């Protein structure tokens, strides 16, 4: 068959996307595309940020009969004067430029000290994905109005003096979402009302209104009691003890956190019913949780644990774990973080490492004090946690008994964990003995096991199953995990599985990637059910460490970056904080063995701050994946590999 020649690749083949073109070309990179709710939320978040900054008391959302949505607030109004550098009206830049807005300036004079994130696309995405957008700003006795269509200005900025019927200050944005960018043009009413109600909960005293022109219905939310009122109304079961609520914020004398950073929370413990769990960062709902929730969990656990130890309540042989305390907790958590780092453009999960310590440092002392002031309630809560721990340990022992007879002796180099709870246990397959040593010292010995691997693992793609155990490393992996090799159509006995998470931990360099591929090949070929049932993970250790000097009241700090992109983001943040260019030092980890135990725990083993990727089979079927891996790993496949490399070579990043 004749190969069709590809068009010539030259300088003219490179296309530069300008303005809002990237958003229109790849909307899924910037927003949710199942429906337009998120692009409306971007406008709503701006109105909420005004209220959060203390400049507004009312937010009104109107669903118009023609399918458009408008959001009005009584904040300061978007400035509409000329930008000193860009020579265009500021209000126009806000809606037409990615990475333009008032939330990058986080210094003392910044317009928004705390705001919902710093990804910098915001309402420009709303504009790009709307057929039409009308923006009106009321400020300084004037009214400014301009209109966009498809992201472009079609009615230039007009400024007039405010009349008697005009508002004194505020912003009004009306947008007609363009249906071609979304799977459905219909707004999910349940999600929208929940979002609006939560804004009013988190800002006591701010009135939030929703008007639906089609149904002629309107709803208004105004919570004066804040989180406690809201959680009490939302719970499906009565709490075992009174709800524990509180708040804590850093003052100007705090060495670790910026002034104003902190959290407000309300926690309820119930014996039954589905737990209610909602968290927010600067009023942005974080549906996938994140490091602020980890901080709440840590604070609750440490406080309850110290109360139990102080009153000697723990029965012999029972070990308390964070999940024992957290399993029956319902909560609403609202954190304020100066410069939040989110995962994903729609900000569904907070990634800021410092947020764990931030929230925990306020929750723990407050709960310890509360429990010791209400000892009877403290004992009731302790009873609930101890009961959960005993149930968990019994379940773990049952599994142990089932598999104890006739099991091969565990490999000598395996450093096992103490717990027998499969749901909680993890084993790390670590490249090299030196890294294995750091991992053994840095791990949580309660639930983390370490199996060091010597050298490169055998490529098992074309090895028969009955010959696998001739290789010591593979024999040890199989025995340590507790599952025998099997094929995709077999039904292996997984009752002997000893760890809920089997984590591949290799260096962040090319050799490490090779070991990762060899192990993934082993699991895909000979342990496919472990991948199917979600037990295989890949740990992502960082490649760089950045040490920054002390600045003002902030002490010297260190940060870790997974790759070049994250390194650039960390350096940008340091520049924004006023650190002199080059005052920081950057070190590159050549391998895991260079990290000490504390660094390995902080970056790669700690469940609250690590990056752990689940290994899953994608949408392609098993056969397609199998043929692709055959091309990559098969011994007689040099020609196929070469063809693959020629096709996809340009998309590979090479680490030399």
C-alpha positions in Angstrom: 0.0 0.0 0.0 1.4 3.4 -1.0 2.1 5.7 1.9 0.3 9.1 1.5 3.0 11.9 1.7 2.4 14.3 4.5 2.2 18.1 3.7 5.4 20.0 4.0 6.4 21.0 7.5 7.9 24.5 7.4 8.0 27.9 9.2 4.5 28.7 7.9 3.1 25.5 9.5 3.4 27.1 13.0 0.2 28.9 14.0 0.1 31.3 16.9 -3.3 31.6 18.6 -4.1 35.1 19.7 -6.5 36.7 22.1 -9.3 34.4 23.0 -8.7 31.9 20.1 -7.1 29.3 22.4 -10.3 29.1 24.5 -12.5 28.7 21.4 -10.2 26.0 19.9 -9.9 24.0 23.1 -12.7 25.1 25.6 -12.3 21.9 27.6 -8.8 23.2 28.8 -10.4 26.2 30.4 -13.9 25.2 31.6 -16.4 22.4 32.0 -18.1 21.7 28.7 -21.0 19.6 29.8 -23.1 22.7 30.4 -22.5 26.5 30.8 -22.7 26.7 34.6 -18.9 27.2 35.1 -18.7 30.2 32.8 -21.6 31.8 34.8 -19.8 30.9 38.0 -16.8 32.9 36.8 -19.0 36.1 36.8 -20.6 35.1 40.1 -17.2 34.6 41.7 -16.2 38.1 40.8 -19.3 39.5 42.5 -18.6 37.3 45.5 -15.0 38.5 45.7 -16.3 42.1 45.9 -18.5 41.1 48.9 -15.6 39.1 50.4 -13.4 42.2 50.2 -16.2 44.1 52.1 -17.5 46.2 49.2 -20.9 44.6 48.5 -24.0 43.3 50.3 -26.2 42.1 47.4 -25.8 39.7 44.5 -28.6 39.0 42.0 -28.7 36.3 39.3 -31.4 36.4 36.7 -32.3 33.7 34.2 -33.8 35.5 31.3 -36.5 34.1 29.0 -34.2 34.4 26.0 -31.6 32.0 27.5 -29.2 34.6 28.7 -28.1 35.0 32.3 -27.2 38.2 34.2 -25.3 38.7 37.4 -25.5 42.0 39.3 -23.6 43.2 42.4 -23.3 46.4 44.4 -19.5 46.3 44.6 -17.0 48.9 43.4 -17.7 48.4 39.7 -15.0 47.4 37.2 -12.6 50.3 36.5 -13.1 51.7 32.9 -10.3 54.2 32.6 -7.3 53.6 30.2 -4.8 51.0 31.3 -1.4 52.8 31.6 0.6 50.2 29.7 -2.0 48.4 27.4 -3.6 51.7 26.1 -7.1 50.2 26.2 -10.0 50.5 28.7 -9.4 48.3 31.7 -13.0 46.9 31.5 -12.3 45.7 27.9 -9.0 44.0 28.9 -10.8 42.1 31.7 -13.2 40.5 29.2 -10.8 40.0 26.3 -7.4 39.1 27.7 -6.4 35.8 29.3 -4.3 36.4 32.5 -5.6 40.0 33.0 -7.4 40.9 36.2 -7.2 42.5 39.6 -6.3 39.4 41.5 -2.6 39.0 40.6 -1.5 41.9 42.8 -1.5 40.2 46.2 0.5 42.8 48.0 -0.8 45.1 50.7 -2.2 47.6 48.1 -3.8 44.9 45.9 -7.5 45.3 45.1 -8.2 41.7 46.2 -6.1 40.3 49.1 -8.1 37.1 49.0 -9.9 35.9 45.9 -11.0 32.7 44.3 -7.9 31.5 42.6 -5.1 32.8 40.4 -5.4 31.0 37.1 -6.1 34.2 35.5 -8.7 33.3 32.8 -12.0 34.1 34.6 -14.6 36.1 32.7 -12.5 36.3 29.5 -13.5 32.6 29.1 -17.2 33.6 29.7 -16.8 36.1 27.0 -15.0 33.8 24.5 -17.7 31.1 24.9 -20.7 33.5 24.7 -22.6 34.6 21.6 -23.0 38.0 23.2 -22.0 39.6 26.5 -23.1 43.0 27.8 -21.1 44.6 30.6 -22.1 47.7 32.6 -20.1 49.3 35.4 -21.4 51.9 37.8 -18.7 53.8 39.7 -17.5 57.4 40.5 -20.8 58.9 39.4 -20.6 57.4 35.9 -22.1 54.5 34.0 -19.8 52.6 31.5 -21.3 50.1 29.0 -19.9 47.9 26.2 -21.0 44.9 24.2 -19.1 41.8 22.9 -20.1 39.2 20.4 -18.1 36.0 20.1 -15.5 37.6 22.4 -14.9 40.7 20.2 -16.0 44.2 21.0 -19.0 45.1 18.8 -20.2 48.2 20.7 -17.3 50.2 22.0 -17.1 51.6 25.5 -19.6 54.4 26.2 -19.4 56.4 29.4 -22.2 58.7 30.6 -23.1 60.5 33.8 -25.2 58.5 36.2 -28.9 59.5 36.3 -31.5 59.3 39.0 -32.5 55.7 38.1 -29.0 54.4 38.1 -27.2 52.6 40.9 -24.4 54.4 42.7 -21.9 51.5 42.3 -21.6 47.9 41.1 -21.3 45.7 38.0 -23.9 44.1 35.8 -22.9 41.3 33.3 -25.4 39.7 31.0 -24.2 36.7 28.8 -25.8 34.6 26.2 -23.8 31.2 26.3 -23.0 29.8 22.8 -24.6 26.3 22.7 -22.0 25.0 20.2 -19.4 24.8 22.9 -21.5 22.8 25.3 -23.0 19.3 25.4 -26.1 20.8 26.8 -27.1 24.5 26.9 -29.4 23.9 29.9 -28.1 25.1 33.3 -28.4 22.4 36.0 -30.7 24.2 38.4 -29.8 22.0 41.4 -26.1 22.8 41.1 -26.9 26.5 40.5 -29.1 26.9 43.6 -26.6 25.0 45.8 -23.9 27.3 44.5 -25.9 30.5 45.3 -27.0 29.2 48.7 -23.4 28.3 49.6 -22.2 31.8 48.8 -24.7 33.3 51.2 -23.8 30.8 53.9 -20.1 31.7 53.6 -20.8 35.4 53.6 -23.2 36.0 56.5 -25.2 39.2 56.0 -24.8 39.1 52.1 -28.2 38.7 50.3 -28.1 36.3 47.3 -31.2 36.3 44.9 -32.1 34.0 42.0 -34.9 35.2 39.6 -36.2 32.9 36.9 -38.1 34.9 34.3 -39.5 31.7 32.6 -41.2 30.2 35.7 -41.7 33.7 37.4 -40.1 32.2 40.5 -37.6 33.9 42.7 -35.5 32.7 45.7 -33.5 34.6 48.2 -30.9 33.5 50.7 -29.6 35.5 53.6 -27.9 33.5 56.4 -27.0 35.4 59.5 -25.9 32.4 61.5 -23.4 31.2 58.9 -22.1 27.7 58.7 -23.8 26.3 61.9 -27.3 27.2 60.6 -26.6 25.7 57.2 -25.1 22.4 58.4 -27.9 22.0 61.0 -30.5 22.3 58.2 -28.6 20.0 55.8 -27.8 17.0 58.1 -30.1 13.9 57.7 -29.4 12.6 61.2 -29.0 14.2 64.6 -25.5 14.8 65.8 -24.1 12.6 68.7 -22.7 15.7 70.4 -23.3 19.4 69.8 -21.8 20.8 66.6 -18.3 22.1 67.0 -17.8 25.4 65.1 -15.1 28.0 65.2 -12.7 30.1 63.2 -9.0 31.1 63.3 -7.1 33.6 61.2 -3.4 34.7 61.2 -2.6 38.1 62.5 0.2 40.5 61.5 2.6 38.8 64.0 2.3 35.3 62.5 5.7 34.2 61.2 4.3 31.3 59.0 1.1 32.6 57.4 0.0 35.8 55.8 -2.3 38.2 57.7 -5.9 37.1 57.2 -5.2 33.5 56.2 -7.1 30.9 58.1 -10.4 29.1 58.2 -14.0 29.0 59.5 -15.5 25.6 60.1 -18.5 23.7 61.6 -18.2 19.9 62.3 -21.0 17.5 63.4 -20.5 13.8 64.3 -23.4 11.4 63.5 -23.8 7.7 63.9 -25.8 7.1 60.8 -27.0 8.9 57.6 -24.9 10.1 54.7 -22.2 12.6 55.9 -22.4 16.2 54.5 -19.0 17.4 53.4 -18.5 20.7 51.8 -15.4 22.8 51.5 -14.5 26.1 50.0 -11.4 28.2 49.4 -12.0 32.0 49.1 -15.7 31.1 48.5 -14.8 28.8 45.5 -16.5 25.3 46.1 -13.8 22.6 46.1 -15.9 19.5 45.2 -12.8 17.3 45.1 -11.5 18.5 48.5 -7.8 19.1 48.8 -5.2 20.1 51.3 -7.5 22.3 53.4 -9.7 19.3 54.0 -6.6 17.3 54.9 -5.8 20.0 57.5 -9.2 19.7 59.0 -8.9 15.9 59.2 -5.4 16.2 60.8 -6.6 18.8 63.3 -9.6 16.8 64.4 -7.6 13.5 64.6 -4.7 15.1 66.7 -7.2 16.8 69.1 -9.3 13.6 69.7 -6.2 11.4 70.0 -4.6 13.7 72.6 -7.9 13.8 74.5 -8.1 10.0 74.5 -4.4 9.7 75.6 -4.9 12.3 78.4 -7.9 10.5 79.8 -6.4 7.0 79.2 -9.4 5.8 77.2 -7.8 3.7 74.6 -8.3 -0.1 75.1 -5.1 -2.3 74.9 -4.3 -3.4 71.4 -6.4 -0.7 69.6 -4.6 1.7 67.3 -6.4 4.9 66.4 -6.2 6.2 62.8 -7.4 9.5 61.2 -10.2 7.8 59.4 -11.6 6.4 62.7 -12.3 10.0 63.8 -13.2 11.4 60.4 -15.5 8.6 59.1 -18.6 9.9 60.9 -17.8 13.6 60.6 -19.9 16.0 58.6 -18.5 19.5 58.0 -18.6 22.8 56.2 -15.1 24.3 55.9 -14.3 27.7 54.5 -10.6 28.5 54.1 -9.0 31.8 53.2 -5.7 31.3 51.4 -3.7 34.2 50.1 -2.4 32.6 46.9 -4.3 29.4 46.3 -3.0 26.8 43.9 -5.7 24.6 42.4 -5.7 21.4 40.5 -7.7 21.8 37.2 -8.9 25.0 35.6 -12.3 24.7 37.3 -10.6 24.8 40.7 -12.3 21.7 42.1 -9.3 20.7 44.3 -6.9 22.8 46.4 -3.3 21.8 46.0 -1.5 24.4 48.2 0.7 22.3 50.5 0.8 25.0 53.3 -3.0 24.7 53.6 -2.7 21.4 55.6 -0.7 23.2 58.4 -2.8 26.4 58.1 -6.1 24.7 58.8 -4.8 22.1 61.3 -3.0 24.8 63.3 -6.3 26.5 64.1 -8.6 23.5 64.3 -6.5 21.4 66.7 -6.1 23.8 69.6 -9.7 25.0 69.4 -11.1 21.4 69.5 -8.7 20.3 72.3 -9.9 23.2 74.4 -13.6 22.5 73.6 -13.2 18.8 74.4 -11.5 19.5 77.7 -14.3 22.0 78.6 -17.0 19.5 77.7 -15.4 16.2 79.0 -18.7 14.2 78.7 -19.0 15.1 75.0 -15.3 14.4 74.5 -15.8 10.9 76.0 -18.8 10.2 73.7 -16.7 11.3 70.7 -13.8 9.1 71.8 -16.2 6.1 72.1 -17.4 6.7 68.5 -13.8 6.8 67.2 -12.6 3.7 69.3 -15.6 1.7 68.1 -14.7 2.5 64.5 -11.0 1.5 65.1 -12.1 -1.8 66.6 -14.4 -2.6 63.7 -11.6 -1.8 61.2 -9.1 -4.0 63.1 -11.5 -6.9 63.3 -12.1 -6.8 59.5 -8.3 -6.7 58.9 -7.8 -9.8 61.2 -10.5 -11.8 59.3 -8.6 -11.3 56.0 -5.3 -12.3 57.7 -6.8 -15.6 58.9 -8.2 -16.5 55.5 -4.9 -16.2 53.8 -2.5 -17.4 56.6 -2.3 -21.1 55.7 0.1 -22.2 53.0 1.3 -18.7 52.0 4.9 -18.4 50.8 7.4 -16.8 53.2 7.5 -13.0 52.7 10.7 -11.7 51.0 13.4 -10.7 53.5 14.0 -7.3 51.9 10.3 -6.3 52.4 9.9 -3.8 55.2 6.2 -4.5 56.1 3.7 -2.2 57.8 2.0 -2.9 61.1 -1.6 -2.6 60.0 -3.5 -5.4 58.4 -6.3 -3.2 57.0 -6.2 -3.8 53.2 -8.2 -0.6 52.5 -5.5 1.5 54.3 -2.3 -0.3 53.6 0.2 0.7 50.8 3.3 -0.9 49.4 5.9 1.1 47.6 8.1 -0.7 45.0 11.2 1.5 45.2 14.0 1.7 42.7 17.4 1.1 44.3 18.5 0.2 47.9 19.6 3.8 48.8 16.1 5.2 48.0 14.6 2.2 49.8 16.6 3.2 52.9 15.3 6.8 52.8 11.8 5.4 52.2 12.0 3.0 55.2 13.0 5.9 57.5 10.5 8.4 56.1 7.4 6.2 55.8 4.5 5.9 58.1 5.3 2.4 59.5 1.7 2.0 60.5 0.4 1.5 57.0 3.3 1.9 54.5 5.5 -1.0 53.4 8.6 -0.7 51.3 10.0 -3.3 48.8 13.3 -2.1 47.3 14.1 -3.4 43.8 17.7 -3.9 42.6 18.5 -2.8 39.1 16.1 -2.9 36.1 13.2 -5.3 36.4 12.9 -8.0 33.7 10.8 -7.1 30.6 8.0 -9.7 31.1 5.9 -8.9 28.0 7.0 -12.2 26.3 7.8 -14.3 29.4 5.5 -17.3 30.1 3.6 -17.2 33.3 5.2 -20.4 34.7 8.7 -19.0 34.1 8.0 -15.7 36.0 9.1 -16.9 39.4 12.6 -17.8 38.0 13.2 -14.0 38.4 13.8 -13.2 42.1 12.5 -9.6 41.8 9.2 -10.7 40.2 8.8 -13.6 42.7 9.2 -11.1 45.6 6.7 -8.6 44.2 4.1 -11.3 43.7 4.6 -12.8 47.2 4.7 -9.4 48.9 1.4 -8.3 47.2 -0.2 -11.6 47.9 -1.7 -12.2 44.4 -0.6 -14.9 41.9 0.1 -14.0 38.2 -3.0 -14.3 36.0 -4.4 -13.4 32.6 -7.1 -10.8 31.5 -9.8 -13.5 31.3 -8.9 -15.3 34.6 -10.7 -14.8 37.9 -7.8 -14.8 40.3 -8.2 -15.0 44.1 -7.8 -11.5 45.3 -8.6 -12.4 48.9 -4.9 -12.7 49.7 -4.2 -9.1 48.6 -2.1 -7.6 51.3 -2.2 -3.9 50.2 -5.0 -1.7 48.9 -2.4 0.5 47.0 0.6 -0.9 45.1 2.7 2.2 44.3 5.5 2.3 41.8 8.2 4.7 43.1 11.1 5.4 40.7 13.4 8.4 40.0 12.0 11.4 38.1 14.5 10.8 35.3 14.7 8.7 32.1 16.0 5.6 33.9 13.2 5.9 36.4 10.6 6.2 33.6 12.1 3.0 32.1 11.7 1.1 35.4 8.1 2.5 35.7 7.3 1.2 32.2 8.8 -2.3 33.0 6.7 -2.5 36.1 3.5 -1.3 34.4 4.2 -3.9 31.7 4.4 -6.6 34.4 1.1 -5.6 36.0 -0.7 -5.2 32.7 0.5 -8.5 31.3 0.5 -10.7 34.5 -1.6 -8.9 37.1 -4.3 -7.2 35.0 -7.1 -7.6 37.6 -5.0 -5.4 40.0 -5.2 -2.5 37.5 -8.9 -3.2 36.7 -9.8 -3.1 40.4 -7.9 0.2 40.9 -5.0 -1.1 43.1 -2.0 0.1 41.0 -0.6 3.6 41.4 2.4 5.6 40.2 4.1 8.0 42.7 5.4 11.3 41.3 8.5 12.5 43.1 9.6 16.0 42.4 12.5 16.9 40.1 13.4 20.3 41.7 13.7 21.9 45.1 13.6 25.7 45.5 15.1 27.3 48.6 13.9 30.8 49.1 15.4 33.3 51.6 13.5 35.0 54.4 11.4 37.9 53.3 9.9 40.4 55.7 8.1 38.4 58.4 8.0 35.3 56.2 10.8 32.9 57.2 13.0 31.0 54.7 11.0 28.4 52.8 11.4 25.5 50.5 9.2 24.3 47.7 9.2 21.3 45.4 8.4 21.2 41.7 7.3 18.1 39.7 8.7 19.5 36.4 9.9 22.6 34.6 6.4 24.1 34.4 5.9 24.0 38.2 9.4 25.3 38.7 8.5 28.4 36.6 5.2 28.9 38.6 7.1 28.7 41.9 9.7 31.3 40.7 6.9 33.6 39.4 5.3 33.4 42.9 8.6 34.3 44.6 9.1 37.3 42.3 5.5 38.5 43.1 6.4 38.2 46.8 9.3 40.6 46.2 12.2 38.1 46.4 15.2 39.5 44.5 16.0 37.7 41.2 18.5 34.9 41.8 18.3 35.1 45.6 16.8 31.6 45.7 18.7 28.4 45.0 17.4 25.6 42.8 18.6 22.0 43.2 17.7 19.2 40.9 17.3 15.7 42.4 19.2 13.2 40.3 17.4 10.4 42.0 15.3 9.4 45.0 18.5 8.4 46.8 19.5 12.1 47.1 16.4 12.8 49.2 16.6 12.4 52.9 13.8 10.7 54.8 12.0 13.9 55.7 12.0 15.2 52.1 10.8 11.9 50.7 7.9 11.9 53.2 7.0 15.5 52.5 6.9 15.2 48.7 6.1 11.6 47.9 4.8 9.5 50.8 2.6 11.9 52.8 -1.0 11.2 51.7 -1.9 14.9 52.3 0.8 16.4 50.0 2.0 13.7 47.6 1.1 13.2 43.9 -0.1 9.7 43.4 -1.6 8.8 40.0 -4.0 5.9 39.7 -3.3 3.5 36.8 -6.4 2.8 34.8 -7.4 1.3 31.5 -8.7 4.1 29.3 -11.6 4.1 26.9 -9.7 1.9 24.3 -10.3 -1.8 24.6 -7.9 -4.4 26.0 -6.8 -5.6 22.6 -5.8 -2.2 21.3 -3.8 -1.5 24.4 -2.2 -5.0 24.1 -1.1 -4.4 20.5 0.3 -1.0 21.4 2.4 -2.4 24.2 3.5 -5.3 22.0 5.0 -2.6 19.6 6.7 -0.9 22.5 7.9 -3.9 24.5 8.1 -6.8 22.0 11.6 -8.1 21.2 11.0 -8.5 17.4 9.2 -5.2 17.0 12.0 -2.9 16.0 10.3 -1.8 12.8 6.9 -1.1 14.5 8.7 0.9 17.2 10.6 2.9 14.6 7.3 3.7 12.9 5.7 4.8 16.2 8.7 7.0 17.0 8.6 8.7 13.6 4.9 9.3 14.0 5.0 10.6 17.5 8.6 11.7 18.0 7.8 15.4 17.9 5.5 15.2 20.9 8.1 13.6 23.2 10.0 15.7 25.8 13.6 14.5 26.1 15.4 14.7 29.4 19.1 14.7 28.5 
